[in-house]
Amino acid sequence: MKLDEQEMKLQVAIYALAAKKELEYEPEAGLVRYLGAKKEDNREMRVPLDKEHLETAKNHVAKTAAEIRKRKFDIGPKKATEGKMR
């Protein structure tokens, strides 16, 4: 199963949060490269890593973790309807 655009943005933002905390590195932006893309304009997706986007990712992870602790989760991928990354 492939990740959709929102899931990829969330994943890159989580990596950025980890880099910030563990490596004391301040990433300015993220980039997803589609290695199999045929069209030039579909080969890359830039991911903003400003304060707002990182805070949204952090809140999403915290909410998901809280739901797991409460045993309120579905098995398998779930599309988020709130707090989507832009």
C-alpha positions, -999 to 999 in steps of 0.1 A, spaced: 0 0 0 14 34 -10 13 64 13 -8 93 0 6 129 -2 -7 138 33 9 107 49 42 114 32 41 150 45 34 138 80 63 112 78 88 139 66 76 162 94 81 135 120 117 129 107 122 167 110 110 167 146 133 139 154 163 156 137 155 188 156 153 170 190 181 144 187 205 161 163 198 197 172 194 203 135 169 228 121 156 216 87 141 243 66 122 221 42 117 185 32 116 168 -1 100 136 -13 113 122 -46 92 98 -66 119 75 -82 95 58 -107 77 90 -119 77 94 -156 67 131 -158 92 157 -148 66 177 -128 56 146 -107 91 137 -95 93 158 -64 71 171 -36 83 198 -14 73 196 23 72 228 44 88 224 78 79 257 94 67 260 130 31 256 121 35 224 100 58 208 127 33 217 154 5 201 134 26 169 130 35 169 167 -2 172 177 -12 144 152 14 120 167 3 129 203 -34 124 195 -26 91 178 -5 79 207 -33 88 232 -58 69 212 -36 38 211 -30 40 249 -68 41 253 -71 12 229 -92 33 205 -78 25 171 -85 5 140 -61 -20 127 -46 -9 94 -42 25 78 -67 52 86 -72 85 68 -71 115 91 -99 140 88 -86 165 113 -53 184 115 -42 175 80 -8 186 69 -9 212 41 
